[in-house]
Amino acid sequence: MSSSSNIIIRLEIDKSKVTFGEVAVAIGHSGGDIIATDVIHSGQESAIRDITVHIPDQNNAELMQRIRALNGVNVINVSDRTFLVHLGGKIEIQPKMPIKNREDLSHVYTPGVAKVCMAIHQDAKKAFSLTIKRNMVAVISDGTAVLGLGDIGPYAAMPVMEGKAMLFKQLAGVDAIPICLETKDTEDIIRTIKNISPAFGGINLEDISSPRCFEIEERLKQELDIPVFHDDQHGTAVVMLAGLLNALKIVGKDLETIKVVVAGIGAAGVACSKMLLAAGVKNLIAVDRHGAIVAGESYSNPMWSWLSENSNPGQVKGALSDVLAGADVFVGVSGPGVLKVEDVKKMAREPIVFAMANPEPEIDPDTVEPYVRVIATGRSDYPNQINNVLCFPGIFRGALECRARTINEKMKLAAAIAIASVVSSEELNEQYIVPSVFNEEVVKKVRAAVIKAAIETGEARRIPRDFR
């Protein structure tokens, strides 16, 4: 279940002391597979080779230790392709037109730009048409909940935010700027985002720890007039619901009658729970490490208090293993090893398991596969990846085009249904309940669904031409 990667090792090999075969054996004993080997230089006494090795990430140290222990081998350099694509960052800014002469300069800068500045000064709404605001999203994090790595800080969070910006542009044509804030103070974060908001048409919050993320998002939604979307919450929830809608078609069950257990009630768990309830699920039990959330208990997290009053209609108490009995669906956004095969066997007929903890799911998919009808994870190396990339590019594409004030529940539900609709009835099967992130229909359908929902709920300030 561990992640792996390709690394390129440049070695100088003393032919009188060691053979390439001995090097290959050392690589194999470390759990690595040789993908390619290139001779850079070969002489009578020595040779320099680049060896590309596919190896589990946790075996890297052992591999290098074994190679360096070989007499006659000098490690010149080790390159990880993942690191190579990050050199100097992954994005850059390009002008939309070249400035070739003084005439061009006079239009894009002084003196001509002054006319545009005054036009916006007289009517602030013109910023949407005369500046990057019309198509620009800020991807903002404080680095406190990055992937499954936790609180690693704003500098270490930047590669993730850059990657998000790349996906916005490539998949939906949305320009995005990564911004990492060196503060964990809720008020500082809110104030900073409000202060920089004039340049942006939307705010994508990312990797901010719970429960602070709830207040930050809610306050910003109230105090800004542009969409604010915490992707860890709502992106996960939207794609999860899309996958579940299709999984339920396979097993012939309905949202209104199923029993759903959600494990891990952090930002994503709360959002998934609220999304499922909004979609029509009646019997949902939220479970954290302390057990099921029930009415009448005192919770310091306001979202848990909300869930205690709006879920678990039977007031079922106990640990995950206790409440899973008879459940049709398990939704996991917790951690590895939380779900056991014995627990799955207690579930209803043809159970659906969404083990979305990343990078290590709540249960090994290969182990649980014989006991479930449909399984989904957050990983790309298994079928049915619940990936936020299916959601946020299209949602912001639609929200920006109609200049939505916010992204409300109707818009998120519409996005989930749109994602699910990309998988046709002929394609739908246990191994294919959500479309590929590279399916061009995803952004198109999500964009259209979001705009339609925004217009219907009165959140659109502009009606795109194809909706008039």
JOKA-V996753 format. One record per backbone hydrogen bond with DSSP energy under -1.0 kcal/mol. NH is the residue of the N-H (numbers start at 1). CO is the residue of the C=O. If there is no record, write none. Layout:
nh->(NH	NH)
co->(CO	CO)
//
This chain:
nh->(5	7	8	9	10	11	12	13	14	15	17	18	23	24	25	26	27	28	29	31	32	33	35	36	38	40	41	43	47	48	49	50	51	52	53	54	55	57	59	60	63	64	65	66	67	68	69	70	73	74	76	77	79	81	84	85	86	87	89	105	106	107	108	109	112	113	114	115	117	118	119	120	121	122	123	126	127	128	130	131	134	135	137	138	139	140	141	145	146	149	152	152	153	157	161	162	163	164	165	166	167	168	169	170	171	172	173	174	175	177	179	181	183	189	190	191	192	193	194	195	196	199	200	201	203	204	205	206	213	214	215	216	217	218	219	220	221	222	223	224	229	231	231	234	235	236	237	238	239	240	241	242	243	244	245	246	247	248	250	251	252	253	258	260	261	262	263	264	270	271	272	273	274	275	276	277	278	279	281	285	287	288	291	292	293	297	305	306	307	308	309	311	312	315	323	324	326	327	328	329	330	331	332	333	338	339	344	345	346	347	348	352	353	354	355	356	356	368	369	371	372	373	374	376	377	386	387	390	391	392	395	396	397	398	399	400	401	402	404	405	412	413	414	415	416	417	418	419	420	421	422	423	428	429	432	439	442	444	445	446	447	448	449	450	451	452	453	454	455	456	457	458	459	460	461	462	467	468)
co->(55	53	79	51	77	49	74	47	72	45	14	14	19	20	21	22	23	24	25	28	27	54	52	52	50	48	48	46	13	41	11	38	9	36	7	33	5	3	56	57	59	60	61	62	63	64	65	67	70	12	10	10	8	6	80	81	83	84	86	101	102	103	104	105	106	109	111	112	113	114	115	116	117	118	119	123	124	125	126	127	131	132	175	202	177	204	179	207	150	146	143	150	143	153	157	158	159	160	161	162	163	164	165	166	167	168	169	168	135	137	139	141	181	185	186	187	188	189	190	191	192	196	197	136	227	138	229	140	209	211	211	212	213	214	215	216	217	218	219	220	203	205	229	230	231	231	233	234	235	236	237	238	239	240	241	242	243	244	246	247	248	248	254	283	329	285	331	287	266	267	268	269	270	271	272	273	274	275	276	260	262	291	288	318	286	294	301	302	303	304	305	307	284	312	319	320	346	324	259	259	352	261	354	263	335	362	340	341	343	344	327	328	374	330	376	332	354	364	365	368	369	351	351	353	384	377	385	387	388	388	391	392	393	394	395	396	397	398	399	459	408	409	410	411	412	413	414	415	416	417	419	420	424	432	429	436	439	440	441	442	443	444	445	446	447	448	449	450	451	452	453	455	454	454	402	402	464	465)
//
